[in-house]
Amino acid sequence: MNLEESAPLTPEELRRYDNRTGFDLVCCKAVGLPVYKITVQALTQLRKPIPPIEEYVLKAIDIGLASEQDIAGFLGLEQPIVRDAMINLRISEDIDLIAPDSSLMQVWQLTKKGKETLRAAKIVVPEERTFDINFDGLLRHPRWYGYLESSLLKPKDLRNQGIIEIEPSPNKPPELSDLKLKDVDAIIHKIEEKIKARSKQERDLLALKAIERRQRFFQPALALIYKAKDSDDVQVAFAIDAVLSNEHEEAFARTDGVRKLRILESLRESTPRKLAEEVLGHDFVAQAPLQEVEALKEEVSAAQAQLEEQINTTRNSIEQTEDDEAKLILEQQLQEAQQQIEGLKAKLDSRLASVPMRWLEMYEHRPLLEQALNDSQERLMIISPWIRASSVNQQFLQQFEKLIKRGVQVFIGYGLGEKDNDKRYPSDIKAEENIQKLARQYKNSFVLKRLGDTHAKILISDTKFAVTTSFNWLSFRGDRDRTFRDERGTLVSDPQKIDELFDSYRSRFDQ
């Protein structure tokens, strides 16, 4: 599985994760959760067709004991227990009752089916077998991955794709003492179920003897980094196949993963305010009504969430009612709630349009890039360290060429150093070549320059807006520095400040 080339999450998918009370979603990164493929040597036996007591009753009858009293005495069991077993065996047609004419005593014998049942029970003996199972290095117990088994990555896959490795805790392979018999037994049963079409035998796990082999793998996941709104508290969640795993989040927190990966330090180095002050100036940032805007956004978000809950309840009521008049009233309520949501959005948009700058959530970046490509009329500037196929795909290139043909003056600055020193996929190299081809074809209106030190990430569209951020515009997967950065940004809508920012970077293209 190639996470680098797979489709990035949509803004709607990312927004869905931004719902943690008191926290902001500031970053998401592809990570590998530790998994060990282990070969376990085990002692097993085929499951017998009958319970042990019934098996021994059959054996007693087979050697000539024919009465309930004799069988109970021979087995050393109470007579009611033997009686219950014999009733079950008769119901299952494994034994039958005969009463000779010369005696009133009940005499039991095995039926043809009973002889076959006893024969099958006699041949069951313990055997040693090996099983290949997976052990979760963070949760520290065996785990069944089902269809996700095929997506497990090798260590070299993580290195090649620039995926961050989450270390196991403790950082060592599993030992026999780490395996619980019931956990392994449950997984073996799933393995047996998977091959049931080829084998009707069921197997019981008796004991674990040794671990013969251990191989390191990783489960692809998305790490979601949340930072508290009013403190330095950081929480890390993990989405596996788009589903949040509370188990992995709790295990990562217990192992002090935030400190080990220096996540808080990385976030402090890349806060939106720090970047904004560096690029836009301390005074400009200080004058913006940022707290007022954030308070309004939270107010609108809370009201919208309440209205959406009301809408869901109303929709369920509409589906359940058969009264046409009641249904009409509910539909009117539904329409009114939807109109209120639109009104809240319009109120927020109106206020945002009137402020010189505001903070930008990480999932707002790509819609702004789309807007810039589609709506820019005079100029567009993109500064981004990396050009990657995950962003510069065929759709992007088509939009980009249409932009140039509209007569928009375009500037793209990219690159760290004189050339990319990291390992790139052929598709990434092709993406850069496609951009270079357009620069040669439209050299009068498109300037592409390798700046060599483009730590800045800038997007400027006409005098409509400018964005300074940690988000990599031309690489949705981000650079491969394997760090967690606060990927929120700052949107500037003040035309004079946008001109100043454009002019400061425009001069770099002439050097």
SULCORBEL-V724292 format. One record per backbone hydrogen bond with DSSP energy under -1.0 kcal/mol. NH is the residue of the N-H (numbers start at 0). CO is the residue of the C=O. E is the energy in kcal/mol with one decimal. If there is no record, write none. Layout:
((NH,CO,E) (NH,CO,E))
This chain:
((13,9,-2.3) (14,10,-2.8) (15,11,-1.6) (16,13,-1.0) (17,14,-1.1) (18,16,-1.9) (22,19,-2.3) (23,226,-2.7) (25,224,-2.6) (26,224,-1.1) (28,222,-2.0) (30,220,-2.7) (31,163,-2.4) (32,218,-2.7) (34,216,-2.7) (35,134,-2.8) (36,214,-2.8) (37,132,-2.8) (38,212,-2.1) (39,130,-3.1) (40,209,-3.2) (41,128,-3.4) (42,206,-3.0) (43,126,-3.0) (44,203,-2.1) (46,201,-4.5) (54,50,-2.1) (55,51,-2.3) (56,52,-1.9) (57,53,-2.1) (58,54,-2.0) (59,55,-2.3) (60,56,-2.3) (61,57,-2.3) (62,58,-1.3) (63,60,-1.4) (64,59,-2.1) (70,66,-2.3) (71,67,-2.1) (72,68,-2.2) (73,69,-2.5) (74,70,-2.3) (75,71,-1.1) (76,71,-1.9) (81,77,-1.7) (82,78,-2.7) (83,79,-2.3) (84,80,-1.9) (85,81,-2.5) (86,82,-2.3) (87,83,-2.1) (88,84,-2.3) (89,85,-2.2) (90,86,-2.5) (91,87,-2.2) (92,89,-1.4) (93,88,-3.1) (95,108,-2.5) (97,106,-3.9) (102,99,-1.6) (106,97,-2.2) (107,65,-2.2) (108,95,-2.1) (110,93,-2.0) (114,110,-2.2) (115,111,-1.5) (116,112,-2.4) (117,113,-2.5) (118,114,-2.1) (119,115,-2.2) (120,116,-1.9) (121,117,-2.0) (122,118,-1.2) (126,43,-3.1) (128,41,-2.8) (130,39,-2.2) (132,37,-2.6) (134,35,-2.7) (135,140,-2.3) (136,33,-2.1) (139,135,-2.1) (142,133,-2.5) (147,144,-2.1) (148,145,-1.7) (150,147,-1.5) (151,148,-1.3) (152,217,-3.3) (157,153,-1.4) (158,154,-2.0) (159,155,-2.7) (160,156,-2.1) (162,157,-2.0) (163,29,-1.7) (165,31,-2.4) (168,136,-1.9) (171,169,-2.6) (177,174,-1.7) (178,175,-1.5) (183,179,-2.2) (184,180,-2.7) (185,181,-2.0) (186,182,-1.6) (187,183,-2.6) (188,184,-2.2) (189,185,-1.4) (190,186,-2.4) (191,187,-2.8) (192,188,-2.4) (193,189,-1.9) (194,190,-1.1) (195,192,-1.3) (197,194,-1.7) (198,194,-1.1) (203,44,-3.5) (205,42,-2.9) (206,42,-1.7) (208,40,-2.8) (209,40,-1.5) (211,38,-2.8) (214,36,-2.2) (216,34,-3.6) (217,152,-1.9) (218,32,-2.9) (220,30,-2.2) (221,238,-2.3) (222,28,-3.2) (223,236,-2.9) (224,26,-3.0) (225,234,-3.1) (226,23,-2.5) (227,232,-2.8) (228,21,-2.4) (234,225,-2.4) (236,223,-2.5) (238,221,-2.6) (239,242,-3.0) (242,239,-1.5) (244,237,-2.8) (248,244,-1.8) (249,245,-2.6) (250,246,-2.3) (251,247,-2.5) (252,248,-2.1) (253,249,-2.1) (254,250,-1.5) (255,252,-1.4) (256,251,-2.2) (259,255,-2.0) (260,256,-2.2) (261,258,-1.3) (262,257,-2.1) (265,261,-1.9) (266,262,-2.3) (267,263,-2.3) (268,264,-1.6) (274,270,-2.4) (275,271,-2.7) (276,272,-2.7) (277,273,-1.9) (278,274,-2.2) (279,275,-3.5) (284,280,-1.7) (285,281,-2.4) (286,282,-1.5) (289,287,-2.3) (292,288,-2.0) (293,289,-2.6) (294,290,-2.3) (295,291,-2.1) (296,292,-2.6) (297,293,-2.3) (298,294,-2.2) (299,295,-2.7) (300,296,-2.6) (301,297,-2.5) (302,298,-2.2) (303,299,-2.7) (304,300,-2.3) (305,301,-1.9) (306,302,-2.3) (307,303,-2.7) (308,304,-1.8) (309,305,-1.9) (310,306,-2.5) (311,307,-2.3) (312,308,-2.1) (313,309,-2.5) (314,310,-2.6) (315,311,-2.0) (316,312,-2.0) (317,313,-2.3) (318,314,-2.0) (319,315,-1.5) (320,316,-1.9) (326,322,-2.5) (327,323,-1.9) (328,324,-1.8) (329,325,-2.3) (330,326,-2.3) (331,327,-1.8) (332,328,-2.1) (333,329,-2.4) (334,330,-2.2) (335,331,-2.3) (336,332,-2.2) (337,333,-2.1) (338,334,-2.1) (339,335,-2.0) (340,336,-1.9) (341,337,-2.1) (342,338,-2.3) (343,339,-2.3) (344,340,-2.4) (345,341,-2.4) (346,342,-2.2) (347,343,-2.3) (348,344,-2.9) (349,345,-2.4) (350,346,-1.8) (351,347,-2.8) (352,348,-2.1) (357,490,-1.8) (359,488,-3.1) (363,360,-1.8) (367,363,-1.3) (368,364,-2.2) (369,365,-2.5) (370,366,-2.5) (371,367,-2.5) (372,368,-2.3) (373,369,-2.2) (374,370,-2.8) (375,371,-1.6) (379,408,-2.4) (380,459,-2.3) (381,410,-2.7) (382,457,-2.8) (383,412,-2.4) (387,473,-2.5) (390,387,-1.6) (391,387,-3.0) (392,390,-2.0) (396,392,-2.4) (397,393,-2.2) (398,394,-2.3) (399,395,-2.8) (400,396,-2.3) (401,397,-2.0) (402,398,-2.0) (403,399,-2.0) (404,400,-2.4) (405,401,-1.2) (406,403,-1.9) (407,402,-1.5) (408,377,-2.7) (409,444,-3.0) (410,379,-2.4) (411,446,-2.6) (412,381,-2.5) (413,448,-1.8) (414,384,-1.5) (416,451,-3.9) (428,424,-2.0) (429,425,-2.4) (430,426,-1.9) (431,427,-2.0) (432,428,-2.1) (433,429,-2.3) (434,430,-1.8) (435,431,-2.4) (436,432,-2.2) (437,433,-1.7) (438,434,-2.0) (439,435,-2.0) (440,436,-2.1) (441,437,-2.6) (444,441,-1.5) (445,441,-2.1) (446,409,-2.8) (448,411,-2.5) (450,413,-1.9) (451,413,-1.1) (453,414,-2.0) (454,452,-2.2) (457,382,-1.5) (458,466,-1.9) (459,380,-2.4) (460,464,-2.5) (461,378,-2.4) (463,460,-1.9) (464,460,-1.5) (465,491,-1.9) (466,458,-2.8) (467,489,-1.9) (468,456,-1.8) (474,471,-1.3) (477,474,-2.3) (486,25,-3.3) (488,359,-2.4) (489,467,-2.2) (490,357,-2.9) (491,465,-3.4) (492,355,-2.7) (493,355,-1.0) (497,493,-2.4) (498,494,-2.4) (499,495,-2.0) (500,496,-2.4) (501,497,-2.6) (502,498,-2.7) (503,499,-2.0) (504,500,-1.4) (505,501,-2.6) (506,502,-1.4) (508,505,-1.3) (509,506,-1.2))
